[in-house]
Amino acid sequence: MNKIEKSYHNFFNENNIDINSKFLIAVSAGADSMACLAIAQNLNLKIEVAHVNFLLRGLESDNETILLRKYCEKHKIKIHVLKKDCNAYSISNKLSVQESARNIRYSFFEEIVSKHEIDYVITGHHSEDTIETFFINAIRGTGIKGLSGIPKVRGIYIRPLLDTSKKEIQTYISENDIPYLDDSSNASLKYDRNFLRNKITPLLKERFKNFNTSLKSTISIIESENKLLHQLVSEKLAPFISYKKESIHIENVENISSKIWYHFLKNFGFNAPQVDDIVNHNHQSGKKFSAPNHTLFVDRNKWIIHENKINVNQEYLIFSNLISETPFLIEAIKIKVPSKILEDRINAYLDYNLLSFPLKIRKWKKGDFFIPLGMENKKKVSDFLIDNKIPQSEKDEIWVLTNKGEIIWLMGYRISDSYKISDKTKHCLHLRIQ
């Protein structure tokens, strides 16, 4: 076991991750992710591979997919491939290409995790990635958390190469004859990360011989101090915060500074100027402050935080290219009829040939009816919810998916029997609520 493999292996013990878990490795076919995959093989991890072709670079993108398919076939590794038009997604959702690619990629990963009982997702980020993230965040303006770089573990996402340098990865690739392809877009200076990588950091490394080591040490110190700050703020504010069923109540303690309150309230989307205003002015009861997903109300000597409710009359669409505009993340994929149907609340399988796009998503309303799976006759949605003992507090949060006005899925509960998969079904639409 060489140095890079030993570091990779030690990562699991250091972060209390069972090395016998089932892992999904995100692989682009570039050097970093191919090395990440090869090391996992050499350590005999239980692995599957996920690859996304964003259809952005024509033949080059297709060649990456081909290389990876051949590699996985040769080494008998299960591979999951998604081809999705990133440009179309970007336009439809009014996002940058980078943001769109991230949304598509992570939605795909989470679908695989759910379907195939994956424990962790491994990505090939290395030490230079976290240094570049440090600079990008610092230039754009950030706090101590943003200067902490990329975390080694965030939920199910883990990065065992984060202490490994790009040079070490390139040496490993060369010594072990691991196939890979360079992404030509990495040379484009229109992307901030590429500009830093190709223009700025080479100059810094030339000028400061210990640049990588010193900056990695600085980021590590910032990360530790950020954790300590979070712990101290939590302990300081705990006596003044109480969590109710649908709200958070905060005692307005005047001798606590806005800086401390900001470290708590930023988790709900409130910015620094808002927090200064909340803390430093004597507002009348009823005054409210709005963040993207939460609202803070002043109530005498208290603050009350509520999650924002969605407009019940709003409709959202799923288009024929399976890009969606929804208030929550939902993945839509056209697939062949699977051998196994996931029978749970977040997955739905509908006969694709019976659908007319765009499909519509809206809140259910009185008078709605559908034919629940397994039944022959129509049933009112309200009666279905009563029969299934759905509490009143949940009823207002239920959505329906419609096809030409007809309910085809009471989302999270039951599809329509009219749209179920049959012996005649050739393709189905698989929907999964994230």
C-alpha positions as CSV (number, residue, x, y, z in Angstrom):
1,M,0.0,0.0,0.0
2,N,1.7,3.3,-1.1
3,K,1.3,6.7,0.5
4,I,-1.8,7.8,-1.4
5,E,-3.6,4.5,-0.8
6,K,-2.6,4.6,2.9
7,S,-4.0,8.2,3.3
8,Y,-7.2,7.1,1.5
9,H,-7.6,4.1,3.8
10,N,-6.9,6.1,7.0
11,F,-9.6,8.6,6.0
12,F,-12.3,6.1,7.0
13,N,-10.9,5.4,10.5
14,E,-10.2,9.1,11.1
15,N,-13.8,10.0,10.3
16,N,-15.5,7.0,11.9
17,I,-16.8,5.6,8.6
18,D,-17.2,1.8,8.3
19,I,-14.9,0.7,5.5
20,N,-17.3,-2.2,4.8
21,S,-20.0,0.2,3.8
22,K,-21.4,0.4,0.3
23,F,-20.0,3.4,-1.7
24,L,-21.0,5.2,-4.8
25,I,-18.1,6.9,-6.6
26,A,-18.7,10.0,-8.7
27,V,-16.5,9.7,-11.8
28,S,-16.2,12.2,-14.6
29,A,-13.4,10.2,-16.3
30,G,-10.8,12.9,-15.4
31,A,-7.6,12.1,-13.7
32,D,-8.8,12.9,-10.1
33,S,-12.0,10.8,-10.2
34,M,-10.3,7.9,-12.1
35,A,-7.6,7.8,-9.4
36,C,-10.3,7.9,-6.7
37,L,-12.0,4.9,-8.4
38,A,-8.8,2.9,-8.9
39,I,-7.7,3.3,-5.3
40,A,-11.1,2.2,-4.0
41,Q,-10.7,-0.9,-6.2
42,N,-7.3,-1.6,-4.8
43,L,-8.7,-1.3,-1.2
44,N,-11.5,-3.8,-2.1
45,L,-14.3,-1.4,-1.2
46,K,-17.8,-2.2,-2.1
47,I,-18.4,0.2,-4.9
48,E,-20.7,1.4,-7.7
49,V,-20.0,4.2,-10.1
50,A,-22.1,7.3,-11.1
51,H,-21.3,9.3,-14.2
52,V,-23.2,12.3,-15.7
53,N,-22.9,13.3,-19.4
54,F,-24.1,16.9,-19.5
55,L,-24.0,17.0,-23.3
56,L,-21.9,20.2,-23.2
57,R,-18.8,19.2,-25.2
58,G,-20.1,16.9,-27.9
59,L,-17.8,14.1,-28.9
60,E,-15.5,14.8,-26.0
61,S,-18.3,14.2,-23.5
62,D,-19.4,11.0,-25.2
63,N,-15.8,9.7,-25.2
64,E,-15.6,10.1,-21.5
65,T,-18.8,8.1,-21.1
66,I,-17.4,5.4,-23.4
67,L,-14.1,5.2,-21.6
68,L,-15.8,4.8,-18.2
69,R,-18.2,2.2,-19.5
70,K,-15.4,0.1,-20.9
71,Y,-13.4,0.5,-17.6
72,C,-16.3,-0.6,-15.5
73,E,-17.1,-3.5,-17.8
74,K,-13.5,-4.7,-17.7
75,H,-13.4,-4.5,-13.9
76,K,-17.0,-5.8,-13.4
77,I,-18.1,-2.6,-11.6
78,K,-21.8,-1.6,-11.7
79,I,-22.1,1.8,-13.4
80,H,-25.0,4.3,-13.5
81,V,-25.0,6.8,-16.4
82,L,-27.2,9.9,-16.8
83,K,-27.3,11.9,-20.0
84,K,-29.0,15.3,-19.5
85,D,-28.9,18.5,-21.5
86,C,-27.3,20.9,-19.0
87,N,-27.8,24.0,-21.3
88,A,-31.6,23.3,-21.5
89,Y,-31.8,22.9,-17.8
90,S,-29.9,26.1,-17.2
91,I,-32.2,28.1,-19.5
92,S,-35.4,26.6,-18.1
93,N,-34.4,27.1,-14.5
94,K,-32.6,30.5,-15.0
95,L,-29.4,29.1,-13.5
96,S,-25.8,29.2,-14.5
97,V,-24.4,26.2,-16.3
98,Q,-22.3,25.4,-13.2
99,E,-25.2,25.6,-10.8
100,S,-27.3,23.5,-13.2
101,A,-24.7,20.8,-13.5
102,R,-24.4,20.7,-9.7
103,N,-28.2,20.3,-9.3
104,I,-28.4,17.6,-11.9
105,R,-25.4,15.7,-10.6
106,Y,-26.5,15.7,-6.9
107,S,-30.1,14.9,-7.7
108,F,-28.8,11.9,-9.7
109,F,-26.6,10.7,-6.9
110,E,-29.4,10.9,-4.4
111,E,-31.7,8.8,-6.7
112,I,-29.0,6.1,-6.9
113,V,-28.4,6.2,-3.1
114,S,-32.1,5.6,-2.5
115,K,-32.6,2.9,-5.1
116,H,-29.5,0.9,-4.4
117,E,-29.0,1.3,-0.6
118,I,-25.8,3.2,-0.9
119,D,-24.2,4.4,2.4
120,Y,-21.8,7.0,1.1
121,V,-21.0,9.0,-2.0
122,I,-17.3,9.5,-2.7
123,T,-16.0,12.4,-4.7
124,G,-12.5,13.0,-6.0
125,H,-11.8,16.4,-4.6
126,H,-8.1,17.0,-3.7
127,S,-6.1,19.6,-1.7
128,E,-5.9,22.1,-4.5
129,D,-9.7,22.1,-4.8
130,T,-10.1,23.2,-1.2
131,I,-7.4,25.9,-1.7
132,E,-9.2,27.2,-4.8
133,T,-12.5,27.2,-2.9
134,F,-10.9,29.3,-0.1
135,F,-9.8,32.0,-2.6
136,I,-13.1,32.0,-4.5
137,N,-15.1,32.5,-1.3
138,A,-12.7,35.1,0.0
139,I,-12.9,37.1,-3.2
140,R,-16.7,36.9,-3.4
141,G,-17.0,37.8,0.3
142,T,-17.6,35.3,3.0
143,G,-17.4,34.5,6.7
144,I,-15.4,32.1,8.6
145,K,-17.4,29.1,7.4
146,G,-16.7,30.0,3.7
147,L,-12.9,30.2,4.5
148,S,-13.0,26.7,5.9
149,G,-12.7,25.2,2.5
150,I,-14.4,22.0,1.4
151,P,-15.4,19.7,4.3
152,K,-14.1,16.1,4.3
153,V,-17.5,14.8,5.3
154,R,-20.9,16.5,4.6
155,G,-23.7,14.1,5.3
156,I,-23.3,11.1,3.0
157,Y,-20.7,12.9,0.8
158,I,-17.1,12.1,1.6
159,R,-13.8,13.1,0.1
160,P,-10.9,10.8,1.0
161,L,-8.5,12.5,-1.3
162,L,-8.9,16.0,0.2
163,D,-5.4,15.8,1.9
164,T,-3.8,14.6,-1.4
165,S,-2.2,16.9,-3.8
166,K,-2.8,17.0,-7.6
167,K,0.8,16.1,-8.2
168,E,0.5,13.0,-6.1
169,I,-2.7,12.0,-8.0
170,Q,-0.9,12.5,-11.3
171,T,2.0,10.4,-10.2
172,Y,-0.4,7.6,-9.0
173,I,-2.2,7.7,-12.4
174,S,1.1,7.4,-14.3
175,E,2.6,4.6,-12.2
176,N,-0.6,2.5,-12.3
177,D,-1.4,3.1,-16.0
178,I,-4.9,4.3,-15.2
179,P,-6.9,5.6,-18.2
180,Y,-8.4,9.1,-18.1
181,L,-9.4,12.0,-20.3
182,D,-8.7,15.7,-19.9
183,D,-11.7,18.0,-19.9
184,S,-10.9,20.8,-22.4
185,S,-13.1,23.2,-20.6
186,N,-10.6,23.2,-17.7
187,A,-8.4,25.4,-19.8
188,S,-11.1,28.1,-20.3
189,L,-10.3,31.2,-18.2
190,K,-13.9,32.4,-18.3
191,Y,-14.5,30.2,-15.2
192,D,-13.2,31.8,-11.9
193,R,-11.9,28.5,-10.7
194,N,-9.9,27.9,-13.9
195,F,-8.5,31.4,-13.8
196,L,-7.2,30.8,-10.2
197,R,-5.9,27.4,-11.1
198,N,-4.2,28.2,-14.3
199,K,-3.0,31.8,-13.7
200,I,-2.9,32.8,-10.1
201,T,-1.9,29.8,-8.0
202,P,1.1,28.9,-10.2
203,L,2.5,32.4,-9.5
204,L,1.9,32.0,-5.8
205,K,3.6,28.6,-5.8
206,E,6.6,30.0,-7.6
207,R,6.9,32.9,-5.2
208,F,6.1,31.0,-2.0
209,K,7.7,27.6,-1.9
210,N,5.6,26.2,0.9
211,F,2.4,27.7,-0.5
212,N,0.3,24.5,-0.5
213,T,1.4,23.2,2.9
214,S,1.0,26.6,4.6
215,L,-2.4,27.4,3.2
216,K,-3.7,23.9,3.9
217,S,-2.6,24.5,7.5
218,T,-4.3,27.9,7.6
219,I,-7.6,26.4,6.3
220,S,-7.4,23.6,8.9
221,I,-7.0,26.1,11.7
222,I,-9.9,28.2,10.4
223,E,-12.1,25.1,10.2
224,S,-11.3,24.2,13.8
225,E,-12.0,27.7,15.0
226,N,-15.3,27.8,13.1
227,K,-16.4,24.6,14.9
228,L,-15.4,26.1,18.2
229,L,-17.3,29.4,17.4
230,H,-20.4,27.4,16.5
231,Q,-20.3,25.5,19.7
232,L,-19.8,28.6,21.8
233,V,-22.6,30.5,20.1
234,S,-25.0,27.5,20.5
235,E,-24.2,27.3,24.2
236,K,-24.6,31.0,24.7
237,L,-28.0,31.2,23.0
238,A,-29.5,27.9,24.1
239,P,-31.3,29.3,27.2
240,F,-33.2,31.9,25.1
241,I,-34.4,29.6,22.2
242,S,-37.3,27.2,22.3
243,Y,-38.5,25.1,19.4
244,K,-42.3,24.7,18.9
245,K,-44.1,22.5,16.4
246,E,-44.1,25.0,13.5
247,S,-42.0,27.9,14.8
248,I,-39.0,28.9,16.8
249,H,-39.4,31.3,19.7
250,I,-36.5,33.5,20.7
251,E,-36.3,35.7,23.8
252,N,-34.9,39.1,22.8
253,V,-31.9,39.5,25.0
254,E,-30.6,43.0,24.7
255,N,-27.1,42.3,26.1
256,I,-26.3,39.8,23.4
257,S,-24.7,41.4,20.3
258,S,-26.0,41.3,16.8
259,K,-22.8,39.5,15.8
260,I,-23.7,36.5,18.0
261,W,-27.4,36.5,16.8
262,Y,-26.2,36.6,13.2
263,H,-24.3,33.3,13.6
264,F,-27.7,31.8,14.6
265,L,-30.1,33.6,12.3
266,K,-28.0,33.2,9.1
267,N,-29.0,29.6,9.2
268,F,-32.5,30.7,8.3
269,G,-31.4,33.0,5.4
270,F,-31.2,36.3,7.3
271,N,-28.3,38.6,6.2
272,A,-26.1,40.7,8.5
273,P,-27.9,44.1,7.8
274,Q,-31.2,42.5,8.7
275,V,-29.9,41.0,11.9
276,D,-28.4,44.4,12.9
277,D,-31.8,46.0,12.3
278,I,-33.6,43.3,14.3
279,V,-31.3,43.5,17.2
280,N,-30.5,47.2,17.4
281,H,-33.9,48.8,16.9
282,N,-36.9,48.8,19.1
283,H,-39.5,47.5,16.7
284,Q,-43.3,47.4,17.3
285,S,-45.1,44.1,17.6
286,G,-46.0,42.7,14.2
287,K,-42.9,44.0,12.4
288,K,-41.7,41.2,10.1
289,F,-38.4,40.5,8.4
290,S,-38.3,38.2,5.3
291,A,-35.7,35.7,4.2
292,P,-36.1,33.4,1.1
293,N,-37.6,30.6,3.1
294,H,-38.4,32.1,6.5
295,T,-40.0,35.1,8.2
296,L,-39.2,36.5,11.5
297,F,-41.9,38.3,13.5
298,V,-41.4,40.7,16.4
299,D,-43.9,39.9,19.1
300,R,-43.4,42.2,22.2
301,N,-40.1,41.0,23.7
302,K,-39.9,37.9,21.5
303,W,-38.9,37.0,18.0
304,I,-40.8,34.2,16.3
305,I,-39.5,32.4,13.2
306,H,-41.8,30.7,10.8
307,E,-41.0,28.8,7.6
308,N,-42.6,30.5,4.6
309,K,-45.7,28.9,3.2
310,I,-46.0,28.4,-0.5
311,N,-48.9,30.0,-2.5
312,V,-51.6,27.3,-2.5
313,N,-52.8,28.5,-6.0
314,Q,-49.4,28.3,-7.6
315,E,-48.9,25.6,-10.4
316,Y,-45.6,24.1,-11.4
317,L,-44.7,22.3,-14.6
318,I,-42.7,19.2,-15.6
319,F,-41.8,19.7,-19.3
320,S,-41.3,17.1,-22.0
321,N,-37.5,17.3,-21.6
322,L,-38.2,16.3,-18.0
323,I,-36.9,19.5,-16.6
324,S,-39.2,20.7,-13.8
325,E,-40.1,24.0,-12.1
326,T,-41.2,22.9,-8.6
327,P,-41.1,24.3,-5.1
328,F,-39.2,21.2,-4.0
329,L,-36.7,19.0,-5.7
330,I,-38.2,16.2,-7.9
331,E,-36.3,14.1,-10.3
332,A,-38.0,12.8,-13.5
333,I,-36.5,10.1,-15.6
334,K,-37.8,8.2,-18.6
335,I,-36.7,4.6,-18.2
336,K,-37.6,1.1,-19.4
337,V,-39.9,-0.8,-17.1
338,P,-37.7,-1.8,-14.1
339,S,-37.7,-5.4,-12.8
340,K,-38.3,-4.0,-9.3
341,I,-40.7,-1.2,-8.4
342,L,-39.9,0.8,-5.3
343,E,-43.0,0.8,-3.2
344,D,-42.6,3.8,-1.0
345,R,-44.0,7.4,-0.6
346,I,-41.3,9.2,-2.6
347,N,-41.2,7.2,-5.8
348,A,-43.9,6.9,-8.6
349,Y,-43.8,4.9,-11.8
350,L,-46.2,6.0,-14.5
351,D,-46.9,4.6,-18.0
352,Y,-45.0,7.2,-20.2
353,N,-47.1,6.7,-23.3
354,L,-50.2,7.9,-21.5
355,L,-48.7,11.2,-20.6
356,S,-49.2,14.6,-22.3
357,F,-46.6,17.2,-21.4
358,P,-46.3,19.6,-19.6
359,L,-47.5,17.8,-16.5
360,K,-48.7,20.1,-13.7
361,I,-48.1,20.1,-10.0
362,R,-50.4,21.9,-7.6
363,K,-51.8,21.7,-4.1
364,W,-54.9,19.4,-3.8
365,K,-58.3,21.1,-3.3
366,K,-61.8,20.2,-2.2
367,G,-63.7,18.4,-5.0
368,D,-60.5,16.7,-6.4
369,F,-60.9,13.0,-7.1
370,F,-58.8,10.2,-8.7
371,I,-58.7,6.5,-9.1
372,P,-56.3,5.2,-6.4
373,L,-54.0,2.4,-7.5
374,G,-55.8,-1.0,-6.9
375,M,-59.3,0.5,-7.3
376,E,-61.7,0.7,-10.2
377,N,-63.8,3.7,-9.2
378,K,-63.1,7.3,-8.6
379,K,-62.6,8.5,-5.1
380,K,-62.5,12.0,-3.6
381,V,-59.0,13.0,-2.4
382,S,-60.5,14.2,0.8
383,D,-62.1,10.8,1.5
384,F,-58.9,9.0,0.6
385,L,-57.0,11.1,3.2
386,I,-59.6,10.4,5.8
387,D,-59.5,6.7,5.1
388,N,-55.8,6.7,5.4
389,K,-55.9,8.7,8.7
390,I,-53.8,11.5,7.4
391,P,-53.7,14.2,10.2
392,Q,-55.1,17.6,9.4
393,S,-51.7,19.2,9.9
394,E,-50.3,17.2,6.9
395,K,-53.3,17.6,4.6
396,D,-52.5,21.2,3.7
397,E,-49.0,20.2,2.5
398,I,-50.1,17.6,0.0
399,W,-49.5,18.1,-3.7
400,V,-51.0,16.4,-6.8
401,L,-49.5,15.7,-10.2
402,T,-52.0,16.1,-13.1
403,N,-52.1,15.1,-16.7
404,K,-54.5,17.2,-18.8
405,G,-56.3,18.1,-15.6
406,E,-56.6,14.5,-14.3
407,I,-54.8,13.6,-11.1
408,I,-52.3,10.9,-11.8
409,W,-50.4,11.0,-8.5
410,L,-51.4,12.1,-5.1
411,M,-47.8,12.9,-4.3
412,G,-46.3,10.9,-1.5
413,Y,-49.3,8.6,-1.2
414,R,-50.8,6.9,-4.3
415,I,-50.7,7.0,-8.1
416,S,-53.8,6.7,-10.3
417,D,-54.7,3.2,-11.3
418,S,-55.3,4.5,-14.8
419,Y,-51.6,5.3,-15.2
420,K,-50.0,2.2,-13.7
421,I,-47.5,0.1,-15.5
422,S,-49.1,-2.8,-17.4
423,D,-48.0,-5.6,-19.7
424,K,-48.3,-3.2,-22.6
425,T,-46.0,-0.5,-21.0
426,K,-42.7,0.0,-22.9
427,H,-41.4,3.0,-21.0
428,C,-42.3,4.6,-17.7
429,L,-41.7,7.9,-16.1
430,H,-40.0,7.4,-12.8
431,L,-40.6,10.3,-10.4
432,R,-38.8,10.7,-7.2
433,I,-39.3,13.4,-4.6
434,Q,-36.0,14.5,-3.0
